[in-house]
Amino acid sequence: LIHTMGGKAKPTKHTSKEIAKKVFEANVNRGGGGAGAAARQDAKCGFKCYVCLCQQPSEKSLQIHFDAKHPKETLDIEKARVA
């Protein structure tokens, strides 16, 4: 009878933490796909970037977005405000 061992430093089984994480991620709603489309449309976004049409929840978030994505443009808050 020949006994074979697993490879060195290679775990042969999944850990319980890894399995629990997979189960959690399979069952939690992250808001993506068709089921989350309504939630994404109803998001409370007070500002919209007038360059790339990206929605932002606050003036501060829009300022951070604008500085990162459109450094050559100047931000006009009133132009970006959603009615």
C-alpha positions, -999 to 999 in steps of 0.1 A, spaced: 0 0 0 15 33 -11 6 64 9 6 96 -11 10 129 6 -2 163 -5 22 188 -20 44 208 4 28 240 17 -3 235 -5 -35 231 15 -56 203 2 -90 215 16 -109 247 18 -109 265 52 -142 270 70 -136 307 68 -134 306 30 -165 284 27 -185 308 51 -174 338 30 -186 321 -2 -219 313 14 -223 348 27 -214 364 -7 -238 341 -25 -267 351 -3 -262 388 4 -278 415 -19 -251 439 -31 -276 458 -53 -262 446 -87 -280 429 -116 -316 432 -126 -329 430 -90 -309 461 -79 -318 482 -110 -347 499 -93 -326 507 -62 -299 522 -84 -324 544 -103 -340 557 -71 -307 566 -54 -308 600 -37 -282 618 -58 -282 655 -55 -255 662 -81 -246 649 -115 -213 655 -132 -220 675 -164 -188 661 -180 -194 623 -177 -229 623 -162 -218 604 -132 -242 608 -102 -228 620 -68 -247 620 -35 -231 652 -21 -213 684 -31 -181 671 -14 -183 638 -33 -187 657 -66 -157 679 -57 -135 648 -51 -148 632 -83 -141 663 -103 -106 668 -90 -97 632 -97 -115 627 -131 -116 661 -147 -85 681 -134 -85 704 -164 -121 715 -160 -135 739 -135 -164 728 -113 -197 748 -114 -219 734 -85 -251 751 -98 -247 735 -132 -242 701 -116 -272 703 -91 -300 679 -99 -335 694 -95 
